[in-house]
Amino acid sequence: MPISATELRANIYQILDEAIATGKPVEVERKGVVLQVVPPRKKRDLSKMPKRNCVIGDSEDLVHMDWSVYWKPYL
């Protein structure tokens, strides 16, 4: 439910701090138009992902492999 611009003005720091803490956007209604204050999404830290062995063997072998036996011209 949107809050009024007057309510936002009266409690702006509290409302913005709550939006930052919860990550939920704040809807403000002004002259019949609903505006949103949206906090940015947190970026994922990919360094915390578990490492997986996807290629068994030397990955350089894939680069130098002869793929021509699998290639067929477009008909």
Summary of the structure (lengths in Angstrom):
residues: 75
radius of gyration: 26.7
end to end distance: 59.4
largest distance: 72.8
contacts: 104
relative contact order: 0.12
helix: 32%
strand: 16%
